[in-house]
Structure formats: structure tokens, C-alpha cells
Amino acid sequence: MKRPAKALATLAKFAVSIGILVLLLRSQDLSSLKADLLAVKLNMLALAVLLLFAQTFILCHRWILILRAMSVPLGWLAGWRILIISTFFNQVLPAGGDAVRIWMLRRNGVQWSQTIGSIVADRFLALLALGAVILAGMPFLLPRIRDNSLVFAIVIVLVFACFGLVALVTLERWPSRMIAALPARVVEFAMLVRAPLLAAEGRGMLIAAAIVINLIMVTACYVLAIGLDAPLSPLDAFVLVPLVILSSAVPISIGGWGVREGAMVAALGLVGIASDKALAISVLLGLSGLIVGLFGGLVWLVAPERASFSKVRAGAGAERTDAAPV
């Protein structure tokens, strides 16, 4: 992506985040929202931060398993250091987390194809696990939704996810003419991404880690709801929060801000939670992630790679990931 186009995309993301937040705040009683934010139980807020911090270790484990399936022998401690630093850059730079992960892997001698393939596979597996969690909650979700168009949209997303998974796993069984018709780069990335799914060693642990990551986010939201005295049950959190995670994963905003808040208000409204409470939960969730990111910033200050860091070169790596055809 050329610089002017990249700058326009970044501005558009800022506009989406700010625009949605402004619309939400205009419809809220700001004094009530402020009171909720200040009244949160600090022990519950601290627990949410700890949960998100613990999540980084499982995120790292998932990524390490993906790298091992691609024959990349990255040490666990080095992998966690790269990942926690990437959480900091996710907060301060658009797409900064992926850019820094790519750049630091390259500094560790990993090839471009394996570097970018591991990031793409990580994203893909995260979405697959999220789809599995949403699918598990569908029997409880359907009675809570009165808008048939929303149900249809969720089903379409799940169908496409299942189709993509089946197509990826059975790629070698496709007719040779169909594979030959695909761009060589598409096939190359598909083979890299499917490697962790087909690996005999660690596949079960990889899938379990991907699911637990989403359940930790669900638990963090539930903990924050307790801290705000919001009437959110564990079942409602399990059913509704994954939809919020899915919405905020769409790369149309900065760090999910705005989209996450709008989705949280809409989702929790299905079970009668007031919009100001739902908005407060989402804001506190974002702030909890920011605290974890700041810890990553502290790790970055002592990282040996910091002295030679180039935002331009790191950004070039992110552009390659954005252009990845998988």
C-alpha cells in the first residue's frame, strides 16, 4: 500500500472510531457514564487487567505453536517479549502490533514467508476459534435476538468461516486444474496457514489455546460487569461478548475503539442492560487493554532491538501482511 493510500486508510479508521464514539456519547447521560466509570470496584478492574495480562501468555503459546508448525524454532521467552511489545504498538500505531511482530521476527532471522504466514495464520485461527465459540452459543443466542436480519448476518459469517476452513484443509484434494488457476502466492500462503491445522503435534493444544483466549475476554467483560453492578449473567456474557469481539476485529477503526463500544451497547441491550452500563463496560475493557499495552511499552524500553528500530521498515512489513492473500 502506497503512503498516501495508507494515510487515507488511517484517517478513515480514526474517523470511524471518533464518529461512533461521538454518536454514542451524544445519546448518553454523560454524568451517569462518568459516575459508572468512577464507581467501578477497583478489585474487579484489577482482576480484568490481570486476566488480559494472563491472556498474553496464551496468545504467545498459540503463536509459538504456529511457528513450530512452520519449522520456526523461536524460543518461548523471545516470543512472549515480541508479543507483549506488539500490544503496546497496537495502542500507539495503526496496525503497529503486526508491523513490530514482523520486524522483530525478521531481526531473529525468520524468512519473510514464514514471518508473514505466521501472522496471517494467527489471525485466521483466532477467527476460527471465535466462530466456534459463537456457534456453541447459538442455541442460547437465537431466543435473545428479535431481528431476523442480524441472525441471518451471523449465520452467513459462520457459513463462510466453515467453508473457508474446509477449503483450506482439503486443498491438496482439489483438482490440479483448479489449483493451477490460483495465483502461486495464494497457494503458498494457504499451505503455510494450513500447516498448524494439520500438524500432528500440538494441534489440540493450539485449538484449545485459541478458544481459551476468547473465553478470557468473555470473563474479563463479566468481571467488569460485576464491578459495575450490571445484571450480566455468565451465560449472557458467553453468548453475547463473542459477537462484540467479532465486531471489533473488523479492521475499520483504531484498536477497535468505537466499533467495540457500539457493539457492546447493542449486544448487552438484548438482555436489558442499560446503554450507559454497557458503554462503561466497553470503555473499561479498552482501558484494561491499554494498561497491558503500557506494560509492553516498558518491555520495549529495555528491548535490545529498540536501538535499531525503524518505523518505516516495520511499516513495510505490515504492508506485506495487509497484502497477504489469505
Backbone as numpy.savetxt, mean C-alpha at the origin, in Angstrom:
# Nx Ny Nz CAx CAy CAz Cx Cy Cz
9.04 8.57 -17.91 8.19 9.76 -17.91 9.07 10.99 -17.91
8.85 11.90 -18.86 9.65 13.10 -18.93 9.30 14.04 -17.78
10.25 14.94 -17.50 10.10 15.80 -16.31 8.83 16.64 -16.32
8.49 17.35 -17.44 7.25 18.14 -17.40 6.01 17.28 -17.10
5.94 16.10 -17.73 4.79 15.21 -17.50 4.79 14.73 -16.06
5.98 14.43 -15.53 6.06 13.96 -14.15 5.65 15.07 -13.19
6.05 16.30 -13.49 5.67 17.42 -12.63 4.16 17.64 -12.66
3.56 17.51 -13.84 2.11 17.66 -13.96 1.38 16.57 -13.19
1.91 15.33 -13.27 1.29 14.22 -12.53 1.35 14.46 -11.03
2.49 14.98 -10.56 2.64 15.29 -9.14 1.68 16.38 -8.70
1.58 17.43 -9.52 0.64 18.52 -9.20 -0.80 18.01 -9.17
-1.11 17.10 -10.10 -2.47 16.55 -10.13 -2.75 15.75 -8.86
-1.75 14.99 -8.37 -1.93 14.23 -7.14 -2.15 15.16 -5.95
-1.36 16.24 -5.90 -1.55 17.22 -4.83 -2.96 17.83 -4.90
-3.40 18.12 -6.12 -4.73 18.71 -6.30 -5.82 17.77 -5.83
-5.66 16.47 -6.13 -6.66 15.48 -5.69 -6.70 15.41 -4.17
-5.52 15.29 -3.54 -5.47 15.19 -2.08 -6.08 16.43 -1.42
-5.64 17.60 -1.86 -6.12 18.84 -1.24 -7.60 19.04 -1.53
-8.01 18.75 -2.77 -9.41 18.97 -3.15 -10.36 18.11 -2.33
-10.04 16.82 -2.17 -10.93 15.94 -1.40 -10.95 16.35 0.06
-9.77 16.69 0.62 -9.72 17.10 2.02 -10.54 18.38 2.26
-10.44 19.32 1.32 -11.22 20.57 1.46 -12.71 20.27 1.42
-13.13 19.41 0.49 -14.55 19.07 0.40 -15.04 18.39 1.68
-14.21 17.49 2.21 -14.59 16.80 3.45 -14.67 17.77 4.62
-13.69 18.64 4.73 -13.65 19.58 5.86 -14.77 20.60 5.80
-15.17 20.95 4.58 -16.27 21.92 4.44 -17.59 21.35 4.92
-17.71 20.03 4.86 -18.97 19.40 5.27 -18.94 18.95 6.73
-17.82 19.23 7.43 -17.68 18.78 8.81 -17.79 19.95 9.78
-18.14 19.60 11.01 -18.05 20.54 12.11 -16.61 20.50 12.60
-15.82 21.52 12.23 -14.40 21.49 12.52 -14.11 21.46 14.02
-14.96 22.09 14.79 -14.75 22.09 16.24 -14.93 20.68 16.80
-15.90 19.94 16.25 -16.11 18.57 16.68 -14.94 17.67 16.26
-14.45 17.89 15.03 -13.31 17.12 14.55 -12.08 17.40 15.40
-11.85 18.66 15.72 -10.71 19.03 16.57 -10.82 18.39 17.95
-12.03 18.40 18.49 -12.25 17.80 19.82 -11.97 16.31 19.78
-12.38 15.64 18.69 -12.12 14.20 18.57 -10.61 13.92 18.50
-9.91 14.70 17.71 -8.48 14.48 17.55 -7.73 14.69 18.87
-8.16 15.68 19.63 -7.49 15.97 20.90 -7.90 15.02 22.02
-9.06 14.39 21.84 -9.59 13.53 22.91 -9.19 12.06 22.75
-8.47 11.73 21.69 -8.10 10.33 21.46 -7.27 9.81 22.65
-7.55 8.59 23.03 -6.78 7.98 24.12 -5.35 7.75 23.65
-4.40 8.32 24.38 -3.01 8.27 23.94 -2.46 6.85 23.91
-2.94 5.99 24.81 -2.46 4.61 24.80 -2.91 3.88 23.53
-4.12 4.19 23.06 -4.60 3.58 21.82 -3.85 4.13 20.61
-3.56 5.43 20.63 -2.78 6.02 19.55 -1.37 5.42 19.51
-0.78 5.25 20.69 0.56 4.64 20.75 0.53 3.21 20.25
-0.53 2.48 20.58 -0.65 1.09 20.12 -0.77 1.03 18.60
-1.52 1.98 18.03 -1.66 2.02 16.57 -0.31 2.28 15.91
0.47 3.19 16.49 1.81 3.47 15.95 2.69 2.23 16.04
2.63 1.53 17.17 3.43 0.32 17.34 3.02 -0.77 16.35
1.73 -0.87 16.08 1.26 -1.85 15.11 1.81 -1.55 13.71
1.78 -0.26 13.33 2.30 0.11 12.02 3.81 -0.04 11.95
4.48 0.17 13.09 5.92 -0.05 13.12 6.23 -1.54 12.99
5.47 -2.37 13.71 5.65 -3.82 13.61 5.36 -4.30 12.19
4.44 -3.62 11.53 4.09 -4.00 10.16 5.30 -3.90 9.23
6.23 -2.97 9.51 7.40 -2.81 8.63 8.25 -4.08 8.62
8.29 -4.82 9.74 9.07 -6.04 9.78 8.45 -7.12 8.90
7.12 -7.17 8.89 6.44 -8.17 8.05 6.51 -7.75 6.58
6.41 -6.46 6.32 6.61 -5.95 4.96 7.99 -6.34 4.44
8.98 -6.18 5.31 10.34 -6.54 4.94 10.44 -8.04 4.66
9.83 -8.85 5.52 9.90 -10.30 5.33 9.27 -10.70 4.01
8.14 -10.09 3.66 7.50 -10.40 2.37 8.43 -10.03 1.22
9.05 -8.88 1.30 9.93 -8.41 0.23 11.17 -9.30 0.12
11.73 -9.71 1.27 12.89 -10.59 1.26 12.56 -11.92 0.60
11.37 -12.47 0.90 10.95 -13.73 0.27 10.82 -13.56 -1.24
10.30 -12.41 -1.67 10.19 -12.14 -3.11 11.58 -12.08 -3.74
12.49 -11.37 -3.08 13.85 -11.25 -3.62 14.55 -12.61 -3.68
14.34 -13.43 -2.66 14.97 -14.76 -2.67 14.43 -15.62 -3.80
13.12 -15.48 -4.08 12.54 -16.23 -5.21 13.13 -15.77 -6.53
13.67 -14.54 -6.56 14.32 -14.01 -7.75 15.84 -14.18 -7.70
16.30 -15.01 -6.72 17.73 -15.31 -6.56 18.55 -14.09 -6.20
17.96 -13.21 -5.37 18.68 -12.04 -4.86 18.95 -12.26 -3.37
20.20 -12.48 -2.96 20.51 -12.80 -1.56 20.70 -11.56 -0.70
19.65 -10.78 -0.53 19.75 -9.58 0.31 19.54 -9.96 1.77
20.42 -9.48 2.65 20.29 -9.76 4.07 19.05 -9.12 4.67
18.52 -9.77 5.74 17.27 -9.28 6.33 17.44 -7.88 6.91
18.52 -7.64 7.64 18.73 -6.33 8.27 18.88 -5.23 7.22
19.63 -5.54 6.16 19.78 -4.56 5.08 18.44 -4.29 4.41
17.65 -5.36 4.23 16.33 -5.18 3.62 15.42 -4.32 4.47
15.43 -4.56 5.80 14.58 -3.75 6.69 15.03 -2.31 6.69
16.34 -2.07 6.67 16.86 -0.70 6.66 16.39 0.04 5.40
16.45 -0.66 4.26 15.98 -0.04 3.01 14.49 0.24 3.09
13.72 -0.72 3.63 12.27 -0.57 3.66 11.83 0.54 4.61
12.42 0.61 5.82 12.01 1.64 6.77 12.40 3.03 6.26
13.53 3.12 5.55 13.90 4.40 4.94 12.90 4.78 3.86
12.43 3.78 3.11 11.46 4.06 2.04 10.15 4.62 2.61
9.78 4.21 3.85 8.56 4.77 4.45 8.70 6.26 4.71
9.92 6.69 5.03 10.17 8.12 5.22 10.00 8.88 3.90
10.59 8.35 2.84 10.51 9.03 1.56 9.10 8.97 0.97
8.31 7.98 1.36 6.90 7.98 0.95 6.17 9.20 1.50
6.62 9.70 2.64 5.97 10.84 3.27 6.43 12.17 2.67
7.67 12.23 2.18 8.23 13.52 1.76 8.35 13.69 0.26
8.28 12.59 -0.51 8.41 12.67 -1.96 7.34 11.82 -2.63
6.70 12.33 -3.70 5.76 11.49 -4.45 6.51 10.30 -5.06
6.01 9.10 -4.80 6.65 7.86 -5.27 8.06 7.73 -4.75
8.39 8.47 -3.68 9.76 8.47 -3.16 10.18 7.15 -2.58
9.25 6.41 -1.97 9.60 5.15 -1.35 10.12 4.14 -2.35
9.42 3.97 -3.46 9.87 3.04 -4.49 11.18 3.49 -5.11
11.32 4.80 -5.32 12.55 5.33 -5.92 13.75 5.00 -5.05
13.62 5.21 -3.75 14.75 4.96 -2.85 15.02 3.46 -2.72
13.97 2.65 -2.68 14.18 1.20 -2.62 14.97 0.72 -3.84
14.59 1.21 -5.01 15.29 0.83 -6.24 16.73 1.31 -6.20
16.93 2.56 -5.82 18.27 3.13 -5.80 19.17 2.39 -4.81
18.66 2.08 -3.62 19.48 1.41 -2.61 19.75 -0.05 -3.00
18.81 -0.71 -3.65 19.07 -2.06 -4.14 20.16 -2.05 -5.20
20.09 -1.07 -6.08 21.14 -0.95 -7.11 22.50 -0.71 -6.47
22.52 0.05 -5.38 23.78 0.29 -4.66 24.31 -1.01 -4.05
23.41 -1.97 -3.82 23.82 -3.27 -3.28 24.12 -4.27 -4.39
24.19 -3.79 -5.63 24.63 -4.63 -6.74 23.55 -5.47 -7.39
22.27 -5.19 -7.10 21.17 -5.97 -7.68 20.89 -5.46 -9.10
20.62 -6.37 -10.02 20.37 -5.99 -11.41 19.07 -5.22 -11.55
18.97 -4.45 -12.65 17.77 -3.64 -12.87 16.51 -4.52 -12.94
16.58 -5.61 -13.69 15.38 -6.43 -13.88 14.89 -7.00 -12.55
15.83 -7.47 -11.73 15.45 -8.02 -10.43 14.98 -6.93 -9.48
15.63 -5.78 -9.54 15.25 -4.66 -8.67 13.82 -4.21 -8.94
13.54 -3.90 -10.19 12.22 -3.40 -10.54 11.19 -4.52 -10.44
11.59 -5.75 -10.81 10.67 -6.87 -10.71 10.22 -7.12 -9.28
11.15 -6.96 -8.32 10.78 -7.19 -6.92 9.77 -6.15 -6.43
9.91 -4.91 -6.87 8.98 -3.85 -6.47 7.60 -4.10 -7.08
7.59 -4.44 -8.37 6.32 -4.71 -9.05 5.64 -5.94 -8.43
6.42 -6.98 -8.15 5.85 -8.19 -7.54 5.32 -7.88 -6.15
6.02 -7.04 -5.42 5.58 -6.65 -4.08 4.22 -5.95 -4.14
4.09 -5.03 -5.09 2.81 -4.34 -5.27 1.70 -5.33 -5.64
2.03 -6.20 -6.60 1.02 -7.12 -7.12 0.54 -8.08 -6.04
1.48 -8.64 -5.28 1.11 -9.57 -4.22 0.33 -8.87 -3.11
0.67 -7.62 -2.85 -0.09 -6.86 -1.85 -1.55 -6.72 -2.27
-1.77 -6.43 -3.56 -3.14 -6.29 -4.05 -3.87 -7.63 -4.06
-3.16 -8.70 -4.38 -3.79 -10.03 -4.35 -4.24 -10.39 -2.94
-3.36 -10.13 -1.96 -3.71 -10.43 -0.57 -4.88 -9.58 -0.11
-4.89 -8.32 -0.51 -6.00 -7.44 -0.15 -7.29 -7.94 -0.78
-7.21 -8.39 -2.02 -8.39 -8.95 -2.67 -8.91 -10.18 -1.94
-7.99 -11.01 -1.43 -8.39 -12.20 -0.68 -9.11 -11.83 0.61
-8.62 -10.78 1.29 -9.26 -10.33 2.53 -10.65 -9.76 2.23
-10.76 -8.97 1.17 -12.07 -8.42 0.79 -13.03 -9.54 0.42
-12.53 -10.54 -0.32 -13.38 -11.66 -0.71 -13.88 -12.42 0.52
-13.01 -12.59 1.52 -13.42 -13.28 2.75 -14.51 -12.51 3.50
-14.48 -11.19 3.36 -15.47 -10.38 4.05 -16.74 -10.11 3.26
-16.79 -10.56 2.00 -17.94 -10.28 1.15 -19.28 -10.74 1.73
-19.36 -11.95 2.31 -20.66 -12.38 2.87 -21.19 -11.43 3.95
-20.29 -10.76 4.67 -20.70 -9.81 5.70 -20.84 -8.40 5.15
-20.17 -8.14 4.01 -20.22 -6.81 3.42 -21.53 -6.55 2.68
-21.99 -7.54 1.94 -23.17 -7.35 1.09 -24.39 -6.84 1.85
-24.72 -7.36 3.04 -25.89 -6.84 3.76 -25.73 -5.38 4.20
-24.49 -4.88 4.22 -24.25 -3.51 4.69 -24.31 -2.49 3.56
-24.32 -2.97 2.30 -24.29 -2.07 1.15 -25.67 -2.06 0.48
-26.19 -0.87 0.32 -27.49 -0.71 -0.34 -27.35 -0.24 -1.78
-26.16 0.22 -2.13 -25.91 0.73 -3.48 -25.38 -0.41 -4.36
-26.22 -0.88 -5.29 -25.84 -2.00 -6.14 -24.64 -1.68 -7.03
-24.49 -0.41 -7.42 -23.36 -0.04 -8.28 -22.03 -0.23 -7.55
-22.02 0.02 -6.22 -20.81 -0.18 -5.44 -20.47 -1.67 -5.35
-21.49 -2.49 -5.14 -21.27 -3.95 -5.11 -20.71 -4.41 -6.46
-21.29 -3.90 -7.54 -20.83 -4.28 -8.88 -19.37 -3.89 -9.09
-18.99 -2.69 -8.64 -17.61 -2.23 -8.80 -16.64 -3.12 -8.03
-17.01 -3.50 -6.80 -16.14 -4.36 -5.99 -15.98 -5.73 -6.64
-17.10 -6.28 -7.14 -17.05 -7.59 -7.79 -16.18 -7.55 -9.04
-16.29 -6.47 -9.82 -15.47 -6.33 -11.04 -13.99 -6.31 -10.69
-13.63 -5.57 -9.65 -12.22 -5.51 -9.22 -11.72 -6.90 -8.83
-12.53 -7.63 -8.06 -12.13 -8.96 -7.62 -12.02 -9.93 -8.79
-12.93 -9.83 -9.76 -12.89 -10.71 -10.93 -11.61 -10.46 -11.73
-11.27 -9.17 -11.94 -10.07 -8.85 -12.69 -8.82 -9.33 -11.95
-8.84 -9.21 -10.61 -7.70 -9.69 -9.82 -7.53 -11.20 -9.97
-8.64 -11.93 -9.90 -8.58 -13.40 -10.06 -8.12 -13.77 -11.47
-8.63 -13.05 -12.46 -8.23 -13.32 -13.84 -6.74 -13.07 -14.03
-6.25 -11.96 -13.46 -4.82 -11.65 -13.56 -3.96 -12.71 -12.90
-4.40 -13.19 -11.75 -3.64 -14.23 -11.04 -3.59 -15.51 -11.84
-4.74 -15.95 -12.36 -4.78 -17.18 -13.15 -3.93 -17.04 -14.41
-4.03 -15.89 -15.08 -3.25 -15.67 -16.30 -1.76 -15.71 -16.01
-1.37 -15.15 -14.87 0.04 -15.10 -14.52 0.59 -16.48 -14.18
-0.16 -17.23 -13.37 0.31 -18.55 -12.93 0.37 -19.55 -14.08
-0.54 -19.41 -15.05 -0.60 -20.37 -16.15 0.10 -19.86 -17.41
0.97 -18.90 -17.26 1.57 -18.24 -18.43 2.29 -19.24 -19.34
3.01 -20.21 -18.75 3.78 -21.14 -19.58 2.88 -22.09 -20.37
1.58 -22.16 -20.03 0.66 -23.04 -20.74 -0.06 -22.32 -21.88
0.18 -21.05 -22.03 -0.45 -20.31 -23.12 0.11 -20.83 -24.45
-0.70 -20.73 -25.51 -0.17 -21.07 -26.84 1.03 -20.20 -27.18
2.02 -20.80 -27.81 3.26 -20.07 -28.12 3.00 -18.83 -28.97
1.98 -18.90 -29.82 1.68 -17.74 -30.66 1.21 -16.55 -29.82
0.42 -16.82 -28.78 -0.06 -15.74 -27.91 1.10 -15.11 -27.15
2.01 -15.95 -26.64 3.17 -15.42 -25.91 4.06 -14.63 -26.85
4.25 -15.13 -28.07 5.09 -14.43 -29.04 4.50 -13.08 -29.43
3.17 -12.97 -29.36 2.52 -11.71 -29.73 2.71 -10.62 -28.67
3.05 -11.05 -27.45 3.26 -10.07 -26.37 4.65 -9.46 -26.49
4.80 -8.19 -26.07 6.13 -7.59 -26.04 7.06 -8.40 -25.14
8.29 -8.55 -25.54 9.26 -9.35 -24.77 9.41 -8.83 -23.35
9.30 -7.51 -23.18 9.47 -6.92 -21.85 8.32 -7.32 -20.93
7.12 -7.43 -21.50 5.95 -7.84 -20.72 6.15 -9.27 -20.21
6.59 -10.14 -21.09 6.81 -11.53 -20.72 7.91 -11.63 -19.67
8.97 -10.85 -19.84 10.08 -10.87 -18.88 9.62 -10.50 -17.48
8.85 -9.42 -17.37 8.37 -8.98 -16.07 7.35 -9.96 -15.49
6.52 -10.52 -16.36 5.55 -11.51 -15.89 6.25 -12.71 -15.28
7.33 -13.16 -15.90 8.07 -14.29 -15.37 8.71 -13.96 -14.03
9.19 -12.73 -13.87 9.79 -12.31 -12.60 8.74 -12.24 -11.50
7.57 -11.67 -11.83 6.53 -11.49 -10.82 5.95 -12.82 -10.37
5.83 -13.77 -11.30 5.22 -15.05 -10.96 6.18 -15.96 -10.17
7.47 -15.64 -10.20 8.46 -16.49 -9.51 8.15 -16.67 -8.03
7.82 -15.61 -7.28 7.50 -15.82 -5.86 6.24 -16.65 -5.65
5.27 -16.54 -6.56 4.03 -17.31 -6.41 4.24 -18.79 -6.64
5.22 -19.13 -7.45 5.45 -20.53 -7.80 6.62 -21.15 -7.04
7.31 -20.34 -6.22 8.46 -20.85 -5.49 8.02 -21.93 -4.50
8.70 -23.07 -4.52 8.34 -24.18 -3.62 8.65 -23.82 -2.17
9.73 -23.06 -1.96 10.15 -22.72 -0.60 9.67 -21.32 -0.23
8.93 -21.23 0.87 8.52 -19.92 1.39 7.25 -19.36 0.80
6.59 -20.10 -0.10 5.38 -19.55 -0.73 4.26 -19.36 0.29
4.06 -20.36 1.16 3.02 -20.23 2.18 3.28 -19.07 3.11
4.55 -18.91 3.51 4.91 -17.80 4.39 4.71 -16.46 3.69
4.99 -16.42 2.39 4.82 -15.19 1.61 3.35 -14.78 1.58
2.47 -15.72 1.30 1.04 -15.42 1.25 0.51 -15.03 2.62
0.96 -15.76 3.66 0.52 -15.43 5.02 0.97 -14.03 5.42
2.22 -13.68 5.10 2.73 -12.34 5.44 1.93 -11.26 4.74
1.60 -11.49 3.47 0.84 -10.49 2.70 -0.54 -10.26 3.31
-1.17 -11.34 3.80 -2.49 -11.20 4.42 -2.40 -10.52 5.79
-1.39 -10.93 6.59 -1.23 -10.35 7.93 -0.99 -8.85 7.85
-0.28 -8.40 6.84 -0.02 -6.96 6.67 -1.34 -6.19 6.61
-2.30 -6.70 5.85 -3.60 -6.04 5.75 -4.37 -6.13 7.07
-4.26 -7.26 7.75 -4.97 -7.42 9.03 -4.39 -6.48 10.09
-3.10 -6.20 10.02 -2.51 -5.24 10.96 -3.11 -3.85 10.72
-3.28 -3.48 9.46 -3.90 -2.18 9.17 -5.34 -2.13 9.67
-6.06 -3.22 9.50 -7.43 -3.30 10.02 -7.42 -3.14 11.54
-6.49 -3.81 12.20 -6.40 -3.74 13.66 -6.05 -2.33 14.12
-5.15 -1.67 13.40 -4.77 -0.30 13.76 -5.98 0.63 13.69
-6.81 0.48 12.65 -8.02 1.30 12.55 -8.99 1.00 13.69
-9.12 -0.28 14.01 -10.01 -0.66 15.11 -9.52 -0.09 16.43
-8.22 -0.13 16.67 -7.63 0.43 17.89 -7.89 1.94 17.97
-7.74 2.63 16.85 -7.99 4.08 16.84 -9.47 4.37 17.08
-10.35 3.50 16.56 -11.79 3.67 16.82 -12.08 3.53 18.30
-11.41 2.58 18.96 -11.57 2.44 20.41 -11.08 3.71 21.11
-9.97 4.24 20.63 -9.41 5.45 21.23 -10.30 6.66 21.08
-11.19 6.63 20.09 -12.12 7.75 19.87 -13.54 7.42 20.33
-13.71 6.26 20.96 -15.04 5.82 21.41 -16.03 5.72 20.26
-15.52 5.34 19.07 -16.38 5.14 17.91 -16.94 3.72 17.94
-18.22 3.53 17.63 -18.86 2.20 17.72 -18.52 1.30 16.54
-17.24 0.97 16.39 -16.79 0.10 15.30 -16.47 -1.28 15.88
-17.19 -2.29 15.42 -16.94 -3.64 15.92 -15.77 -4.26 15.16
-15.15 -5.31 15.74 -14.06 -5.98 15.01 -14.50 -6.52 13.65
-15.72 -7.05 13.57 -16.20 -7.58 12.30 -16.38 -6.46 11.28
-16.95 -5.33 11.73 -17.12 -4.20 10.81 -15.77 -3.69 10.32
-14.78 -3.66 11.20 -13.44 -3.22 10.80 -12.86 -4.18 9.75
-13.03 -5.48 9.98 -12.51 -6.49 9.05 -13.18 -6.38 7.68
-14.45 -6.03 7.68 -15.20 -5.98 6.42 -14.96 -4.68 5.66
-14.88 -3.56 6.38 -14.89 -2.25 5.74 -13.52 -1.64 5.51
-12.60 -1.83 6.44 -11.30 -1.16 6.32 -10.53 -1.62 5.07
-10.57 -2.92 4.67 -9.88 -3.29 3.44 -10.35 -2.50 2.21
-11.61 -2.10 2.19 -12.09 -1.26 1.07 -11.40 0.09 1.09
-11.15 0.61 2.29 -10.44 1.88 2.43 -9.00 1.72 1.96
-8.36 0.60 2.35 -6.98 0.35 1.92 -6.90 0.26 0.40
-7.87 -0.43 -0.20 -7.90 -0.56 -1.66 -8.04 0.80 -2.33
-8.93 1.63 -1.80 -9.14 2.96 -2.38 -7.88 3.81 -2.30
-7.22 3.79 -1.13 -6.03 4.63 -0.95 -4.83 4.10 -1.72
-4.89 2.83 -2.19 -3.79 2.27 -2.98 -3.79 2.79 -4.41
-4.91 3.34 -4.84 -4.97 3.91 -6.20 -4.04 5.12 -6.26
-3.06 5.14 -7.17 -2.04 6.20 -7.17 -2.51 7.52 -7.78
-3.53 8.12 -7.17 -4.03 9.39 -7.70 -3.90 10.52 -6.68
-3.24 10.25 -5.55 -3.09 11.27 -4.52 -1.71 11.13 -3.88
-1.39 12.03 -2.98 -0.10 12.01 -2.30 -0.22 11.17 -1.03
0.44 10.03 -1.03 0.43 9.16 0.15 -0.95 8.68 0.55
-1.90 8.70 -0.40 -3.26 8.26 -0.09 -4.09 9.29 0.64
-3.50 10.45 1.00 -4.25 11.48 1.73 -5.41 12.00 0.87
-6.51 12.21 1.49 -7.70 12.67 0.79 -8.55 11.50 0.35
-7.99 10.64 -0.50 -8.72 9.46 -0.95 -9.03 8.56 0.23
-8.03 8.34 1.10 -8.24 7.50 2.28 -9.32 8.09 3.18
-9.28 9.39 3.38 -10.26 10.03 4.26 -11.68 9.94 3.69
-11.79 10.19 2.38 -13.11 10.08 1.76 -13.65 8.67 1.81
-12.78 7.68 1.55 -13.21 6.28 1.60 -13.58 5.86 3.02
-12.83 6.36 4.01 -13.11 5.99 5.40 -14.47 6.54 5.83
-14.76 7.78 5.48 -16.05 8.38 5.83 -17.18 7.60 5.18
-17.01 7.25 3.89 -18.07 6.51 3.18 -18.23 5.10 3.74
-17.10 4.40 4.00 -17.17 3.01 4.46 -17.76 2.90 5.85
-17.24 3.69 6.79 -17.72 3.60 8.17 -19.14 4.16 8.31
-19.52 5.01 7.36 -20.90 5.50 7.37 -21.91 4.39 7.12
-21.46 3.28 6.49 -22.36 2.17 6.24 -22.83 1.50 7.52
-22.05 1.67 8.60 -22.44 1.06 9.89 -22.79 2.14 10.91
-23.14 3.32 10.42 -23.68 4.36 11.28 -22.67 5.17 12.07
-21.40 5.11 11.71 -20.39 5.93 12.41 -20.40 7.33 11.82
-20.49 8.33 12.68 -20.56 9.72 12.24 -19.34 10.09 11.40
-19.55 10.98 10.45 -18.48 11.33 9.52 -17.29 11.97 10.21
-17.56 12.75 11.29 -16.43 13.38 11.98 -15.57 12.34 12.69
-16.20 11.31 13.25 -15.45 10.23 13.89 -14.63 9.45 12.85
-15.27 9.14 11.73 -14.58 8.40 10.67 -13.40 9.20 10.13
-13.61 10.50 9.94 -12.54 11.36 9.44 -11.39 11.42 10.44
-11.73 11.51 11.72 -10.70 11.55 12.76 -9.88 10.26 12.78
-10.55 9.11 12.61 -9.84 7.83 12.56 -8.84 7.82 11.41
-9.30 8.29 10.25 -8.43 8.29 9.07 -7.25 9.24 9.25
-7.50 10.42 9.78 -6.41 11.39 9.99 -5.39 10.84 10.98
-5.87 10.23 12.06 -4.96 9.66 13.05 -4.18 8.48 12.47
-4.82 7.71 11.58 -4.11 6.63 10.91 -2.97 7.19 10.05
-3.28 8.26 9.33 -2.24 8.90 8.51 -1.12 9.46 9.36
-1.46 10.09 10.50 -0.44 10.63 11.39 0.40 9.53 12.01
-0.23 8.39 12.31 0.53 7.24 12.84 1.55 6.76 11.82
1.13 6.68 10.57 2.07 6.32 9.51 3.18 7.33 9.36
2.84 8.61 9.56 3.85 9.67 9.47 4.90 9.51 10.57
4.47 9.13 11.77 5.41 8.92 12.88 6.38 7.79 12.55
5.84 6.70 11.98 6.71 5.59 11.57 7.68 6.06 10.48
7.18 6.89 9.58 8.04 7.42 8.53 9.15 8.29 9.08
8.85 9.05 10.12 9.88 9.89 10.73 10.98 9.04 11.37
10.61 7.89 11.91 11.63 6.97 12.42 12.53 6.50 11.27
11.90 6.25 10.12 12.69 5.91 8.94 13.64 7.02 8.55
13.21 8.27 8.77 14.09 9.41 8.51 15.32 9.41 9.41
15.13 8.99 10.67 16.26 8.89 11.59 17.25 7.82 11.12
16.70 6.70 10.63 17.56 5.64 10.09 18.33 6.16 8.87
17.65 6.98 8.06 18.30 7.54 6.87 19.47 8.44 7.24
19.37 9.14 8.35 20.44 10.05 8.76 21.75 9.32 9.03
21.65 8.06 9.43 22.87 7.29 9.73 23.17 6.25 8.64
22.38 6.25 7.56 22.59 5.28 6.48 23.86 5.61 5.71
24.69 4.62 5.41 25.93 4.90 4.67 25.68 5.41 3.25
24.51 5.08 2.68 24.24 5.52 1.30 23.86 6.99 1.20
23.54 7.62 2.34 23.00 8.98 2.27 23.97 9.96 1.62
25.27 9.79 1.86 26.26 10.74 1.34 26.27 10.79 -0.18
25.93 9.66 -0.82 25.98 9.60 -2.28 24.60 9.61 -2.91
23.57 9.96 -2.12 22.21 9.93 -2.64 21.99 11.01 -3.68
21.37 10.65 -4.77 21.00 11.59 -5.83 19.52 11.44 -6.12
18.77 12.50 -5.87 17.32 12.45 -6.10 17.01 12.24 -7.58
17.88 12.77 -8.45 17.65 12.62 -9.89 17.79 11.17 -10.31
18.87 10.50 -9.83 19.07 9.10 -10.19 18.01 8.20 -9.55
17.64 8.53 -8.32 16.59 7.75 -7.67 15.27 7.91 -8.40
14.98 9.15 -8.85 13.76 9.40 -9.60 13.73 8.65 -10.91
14.90 8.50 -11.53 14.97 7.74 -12.78 14.58 6.29 -12.55
14.97 5.75 -11.40 14.58 4.39 -11.06 13.09 4.26 -10.87
12.48 5.27 -10.24 11.03 5.24 -10.03 10.29 5.30 -11.35
10.83 6.05 -12.32 10.21 6.14 -13.62 10.21 4.77 -14.30
11.29 4.01 -14.12 11.33 2.67 -14.69 10.27 1.77 -14.07
10.05 1.95 -12.76 9.01 1.15 -12.11 7.63 1.54 -12.61
7.38 2.86 -12.73 6.09 3.33 -13.21 5.80 2.82 -14.61
6.88 2.65 -15.39 6.72 2.19 -16.77 6.66 0.68 -16.89
6.87 -0.01 -15.77 6.87 -1.47 -15.82 5.52 -1.98 -16.30
5.47 -2.89 -17.23 4.25 -3.31 -17.87 3.47 -4.35 -17.09
3.79 -4.56 -15.84 3.08 -5.60 -15.06 2.27 -4.94 -14.00
